[in-house]
Amino acid sequence: MAQPQRTLNEIRQQRREKLDELRARGFDPYPYHFKVTHRSGDLLSLDDDKFPEDVSIAGRVVSLRRMGKASFAHLQDAEGRQQIYLKRDHVGEEAYVELFGRVDLGDFLGVRGRVFRTRTGEITVEARSVTLLAKSLRPLPNLKEKDGDVFDPFEDKENRYRRRYLDLIANPGVKDVFIQRAAIIKSLREGLDRQGYVEVETPALQPLYGGASARPFTTHHNSLDQTLYLRIADELYLKRLIIGGFEKVYELAKDFRNEGMDRSHNPEFTMLEFYEAYADYNRMLELTESLIRGVASDIGVETVTFQGHDIDLREPFARDTYWNLLNRHAGTDVSQVTDTGQLYALAQAQGRSLPPDLNFGQLLDKLFSLIVEPHLVQPVFVMDHPKALSPLAKTHRGGDVALVERFELFIAGMEFANAFSELNDPLDQRERLEAQAGLRSAGDEEAQGLDEDFLEAMEFGMPPTGGVGIGVDRLVMLLTGQDSIKDVILFPAMRPKAP
């Protein structure tokens, strides 16, 4: 006859009772330390003739099979699962009955014993002593109660993102993505370090925000009685360092943009920005490609399935210009369009509906995003953008004053990098930021502000400079084959749960 399903509250109450019983019998359910000599990865890789006589392992109980005077269990540690075997005659009556008899799935145990291989071929630790390291008062996430029913909640992505700690327990393979993330970040740093770059830190709280077109998060400094902003980009402070005499700098840090959330956007994200004096966007393009392909090589990725596409990172990245791509996919020469009405008409002819009251630059950006970006599947550098989209880039040296020296790297329809031959003429920079301020006054909340301190710094002289920003979260998505940014951020932003 099937046992009645216990509710979550009943399970918790039973575990509390076991906790009290353990304490009453003199066991400390939350000791201070336990000496670990081996982890599961150490033992599972050994040949039989290399088994040590005495090991100490620890981990969370994730399977449990009691058989009277003997029991098997699996402990999960940072490297995997290790089977343990406990026999009453070996660990003693008290430890086996009074302590281990009150162990539940989810508890942490420490075990000391010898290593052997079972008749079924599994490497196992035969316990000589067992120590309770933490009593779990809630069941593992294969149980959840709702309206009296118990079910498995960890097929639910949203629940997994909200309680990542449980996701890591229930789905230990998730951890591999974040181990890869750490390796990718390490490789990025090492690649720039080898090029002679210096890693620096700049303020996350800023009196003015700039370096990108985005809305900021706003806060208040009580002691200064001052409104401050969480940075939307690192750019303007890194350029101040170039002005001050650093020649190669980079920062790998959190940026914050008060924008919507989707599969490729999180309001808090990791950005890598690097700037090099005496360089232009051609040098930065070569460095960006070398850096990304080098990271892929370091972690052993040549091809990857991403966003439903097979991406090949072995071949040199393609290059094309902004206007070539837009004209080709629009079926007309959009570079000759001069007013917003024509751009709206073009969008309509393409069967696209755009929000009203966009300015010329916003419309161009939306058009490119809608009709070009989905076709940019294999890695391609989109080069030479309209000046209306790029207030911090130098005018193109080719003679067309409406173009700037800028590139963006697209893969699978997604932007991964953005770079300029940086504008270093302080008078030109002032004019462009004043134009941005005019757009802000006209209602463009994402237009850049006028930063007088930055303009003053530029008037002291900034050498020719190349600069690049790479979205680290998106790069991790690509190299680990994850289609949502939430799968590469341990604790992504989530909408409040419905009451």
N, C-alpha and C positions, 0 to 999 in steps of 0.2 A: 504494500500500500504506500503510495507516494506521501512524503512528508509535506505538511502544509508550508507554504512559502512564508518566510518571516518578513516582517516589515523592516525598513531601515531603522526605525526607532527601537524595535526589539533587538536587532543586531547590536546597536550601539549600547543599549542597556546591558546586554549579556557581556559585552567586552569590558564595560566599566566594572561589572561584578568580578570578572577574572582579574582585572587590575588590582582591585581591593584584596582579593584572595592572595595574589602574589605578594603584595606588601605585607599582609598578615603573616605569611610564611617566611618572611625575612629576605625575599628577593627584591633587589632594586631594579625596577622596570626601566629606569632611565639612567644608566651609569655614565661616568664621565669619559671613559675612553676604552678602547680595545685595540691591542696590537695586531695589525694585519701583516702577514708575511707574504701572502700570495693572493692574486686575483684570478678570476675564472680564466681569463686569457692565458695566464702563466701556466695553469695546470692542463688546460685542454690541448695545448700545443706540445705536451711532453710525450716522449716515447716511454713505453712501459718500463724499460730498464733505467729510466731517469726519474722515476717517481720518488719524491722526497719522503723520508720517514715521518717527518713532523711538519705540519703546516697549520697556519691560522688564517681562516677566511671569514668574511663577513658580508652580509647583504640582506635584502628584503625577501621574505618567504613568499614565493609566487606559486608554488604548488606544494601539496601536502597529502601524503598517503600513509595513514596509520594502519599497522597490522599487528595489534596486540603488543608483544614485547619488542617489536622492531618497527621502524618507520623510515620512509624515504621522504625527502623534500628537495625543492630547488631553491637556492638563494640567487637573487639577481643583484649583481653589482654593476660597476660602470662599464665592464667589458663583456658582460653576457650572463649566462645562467650556469650555476655549478650545482650538481647533485650532491646531496649529503645523505649519509646513512647513519641512523641512530639506533643503538641496541641498548636495552635496559641494563644488561650485564656489563656493558662497557662504560656508560656514563653514570650509572648508579640509579637506585630507586628514586631518590629525591629529585634529581635533575630530570629524569625521564617522566615521572608521573606528576610531580608537583609543579615543575616548571614547564617542560615541553608539553605536558598534557593540557596546558592553558595557552599554548601558542596558536595564533590564528594567521590566516593569509594576510599579508601586509606587515606583520611584525618584522623587526630587524633582529637577526641572530648573529652571534659570533660562535664559530666552531673551531675547535682544535682537534687534530687527529692525523691519520695516515691516509695516503692516496692509494687507491687500488682501482682495478677495472672490473665491473660486474660481468656476469655471464652474458648479459645482453650487449656488452661492449662499451658501456658508458663509464667514463672516468668519474670517480666518486671519492668524496672524502668521508672516511669512516670516523665518526666522532669519538673522541676520548673525553671531551668536556664540551658543554654547551652553555652559552651566556645570552640572556635576553638583553638586547641593546636598546630597543624602543618598542613599547607596546602600542599598536595601532588601534585607535578607538573608532575608526570608521572602516567599513569594508572597502576593498579595492574596487576600482571603477568598472567592475562588470555587474554591479548592482546599483540600482537607483529606484527610489519609490516615487510614484506619481498616481494619485487617486487610488491608492491601495494596490497598484500593480508594480511589479519589479521587472526592470528591463535593462538592456545594455545601452548606456548613453554615449559610449565612445565610438559609435559610428557617426555621431553627430559632430560635424566640423566645428560649428559654433561653440559647442560645449568644450571641445578639445582646446580651442584657442583661449577660451575664458579661464580654463583651469589647466594650463600647460603642464603643471607638475603631475597631474593625473594622466595626461596624455603621454608623458614620458614613461610613466609606469606601465600603462596599459599597452602602449605601442613603442617599445624600446627602439625600434628602427628609426623613429623620428629624431632621436639623438644624433644619428649619423649625419643628418643634414647640417646640424649645428657644429658638429666636429669639422665637417667640410667648410663651413662658413669661417671658422677660426683659421683653417689652413689657407683659405683664399685671402683673408685679411693679412695674414702673416706674409704671404707671397707678394701682395701689393706693396707692403712696407719694404720688404727686402729688395724688390725690384727698383723702387725709388732710391733706397739707401745706396744701392750699387751705382746709381747714376750721380751720386754726390748730393742728393737732396737732404735737407734738414727737416725733421718733423717738429712742428711748432703747435702751440695752442693759442687760440684767440677767444674773445669773449662770446659766451652764449647769450648773455644778457646785454643788450645794446640800446643806447639812447635813440639811435636811428637804425632802421633796417634797410638793407640794400643788397645788390649783387644778383638779384633775380626778380622776376615778376610774379609776385605772390602776396597773399594777405598774411599778416603776421598774427601770432598770439601776443596778447598784451598783458602786462602785469604791472605792479606798482611797488616801488622801493620805499618802504615806510620811513627809514632814516633820512633819505635824501628827498622825500616827498616828490618823487619823480616817476613818470611813466616810463617803463622800459619794455623792450620787445625781445622775444626769443628770436634768435637769428634765423633768417631764411636761407642764408648762404654765408660762406666764409670769405668771399672774394675781396671785399673792400679792405678788410684788415690784413689779409695776406699781401695785397698790393702795397699797403703801407710799409710792410716789412721789406719788400723789394725796393721801395723808395729809400728806406733806411739803410740799405747796404747788403742785405741778404740777397744771394743770387739764385738760389734754388730752395724753395720751401714747399712743404706740403702739410696738410692737416686732414686727418681722418676722424670725423666727428659727427655728432648728431646735429641735424638741422630740423627746423620745425616750420611747417606751412599750414595755415588755417584753411584747408581746402577739403574737398570731398574725399571719400574713401572708396576704392575699388580694387580690382585684382592687381593693379600695379602702383597704387598710391596708398601711403600711410602718412598721417600728419606728422609723425616723428620718424625720421629715417636717417640712414647713415650715408654720408657723402664723403668722397675723397676729392679734394681740390689740390692742384699743384701748379706752381708758377715758376717760370724760369726766365731770368734776365737775359737779354740779347738774343732771344729766340722768337720765332713767329709761329703761325698756326701750322706751317708745313713741318717744322721740327716737332711740334706737339702731336701732330697726327701720327708721325712715325713712332713716337714714344708711346702713344696710347695703344696703337696696334701691337707693338712689341710687349707692352705691359700685360694686356689682356691675353694674348696668345701665350705669353710666358706663364701666367697664372694657370691657364688651362693645362699647359704641359706639366707644371709642378704637381697638379692634382690628378694627372693621368686622363684628362678629357680631350678627345679629338673631335668626336661628333656627339651630339646630344639631341634628344627629342624634346622640343620646347614649344609650348602653345600650339601643339598639333603639327609642328614642322620639324623636319630633320635638318639640324643646323650643323654645317661643316666648318670647324674652326682651323682646319689645317691650311686652307688656301688663303693667299693674300686677300685682304678685304677690298671690296670694290669701292670706286669713287664716282660720284656724279654731282651735278650742280643742282641747287634748289630750283632754279627756273626750268632747267631741262626736265626735271621730274614732274613739276607741277604742270608745265605746258603739255607734256606728253599725256598725262593721265586726265587732264581737263579737255584735251582735244582742241585747244586754242592757245594763243599767246597771251597768257595772263600777265606777263611782265609789262604789257602795254596798257593794262587797266590802271586808271588813275583815281577813281573815286569809289566810295563804298556802294553806291547804287549799282554800279556795274558788277561788283563782286557779289552782291546779293542776287542779282539776276543770273550770274554764272552758277551760283550754288543752286538756285532754283532749277536751272536747266539740267543740272546734274542729279536732280531729284533729292536734293539735300535741303533740310530746313535748319536755318541758323537763328540763334536768338536775336531779337531786335536790338538796335542802339549799340552795336559793336563798332569800334573805330576801325580804321583801315588796317592797322597792324594786327588787331585781334581777328579780323575777318580772314586775312591771309593765313594766319596761324591755324584757324579752324578749317579752312579749305584744305590746306596741306594735310592736316591730321585726318580729315575724312576721306579724301580721294587719292592720297599718295601713300601714307604710312602703311596701310594694310598690305601693300604690294612689296614693301621693303623687308623681305624674308631673310635672305642670306646677308651676312654683315656688309654694310655699305656706309661709307662716309658721305653725308650730304653736305656739300660745300657751297660757300659764297652766297650768303643769305641777304635778303633786303635789309637795308639800314633801319627801316621802320620796326624791325623785330629785334634789333641788337644795339641797344644804347651804349654798350661798353666795349664795342669792337672797333678796330681801325677801319677806315674807308679802304676799299679794295685798291690795291696798287695798279690794277689793270686799267684804270682810267674811268670806270663807271662809278660815279660818286653816289649812286643809289645802292651800291653793294658794299658789304663789309667782308672782312676776312674771318670767316667763322665756319666751323664744321660741327655737325652732329653725327654720332654713330647710331645707326638703327639696326636692330636685329629682330626678326619675327614681328615687325610692325611696332616695336617699342624703342624708345630713345634710351641709350645707355651712357652716352657721353656728350658733352657740349664744350666747345673750345673756341678761343679767339686769338687772333693777333690783337693783344690788348691795346685799347686806346690810351695813348700817353700824352696827347696834346691837351693841356688843362683847359684851354679856351674852347676847343671843340667839345670836350667832356661837359663843360658847364652848359653849353648850348643844348646838348642832348638831354641832360638831366632837367634843364628848365622846360624842355618840350615834354618830358615825362611828367613833370609837375603840372603842366597844363592839362595833360590827359587825366591826371588824378582829379583835378578840379572839375573836369567834365564828367566825372563819375566812374573812371576806370580804377577800381579799388586795388588792382594788381600792378599798376604803373609804379615805377621806382620814385623814391623821394629825393629831395635835393639835400645832399650831405655836404655842408660847407666845410666841415673838418677834413673830409676826404679830398675835396677840391683844393683846399689850402695845402694839404700834403703834396698833391700833384704839382702844384706851382713851384715846389722846391726841385722838381725834376724827377721823372720816372724813366728809366732806360727802356728801350724796346723790350717787350715782354710777351711771352706766350703763356696762356693759362688754360687749364682743363678741369672740368668737373665730371666725375664718374659716379653714378648711382650704385653704391655698393650692394644694396639689397637686391636690385635688379640683376646685377652681375652674379650674385649668389643664386638667384632664381634660375638664370640661364645655365650655369655650370652644374647645378644639381638637378635640373630638369623639373623644377617646381613651377606650376602655373599661377600660383597666387602668392603675393608678397607676404600674406599672413603665415605662409608655411616656412618662411625664412627669417621671421622675426619672432623671438621667443614669446614676447608678450605684446601682440599687436593691439592697436586701439580697437575697441568694440563699442557698438551702440548699447545704451542701457537696456537691460533686460525688461521686457514688458512685465507690468505688475501681475 
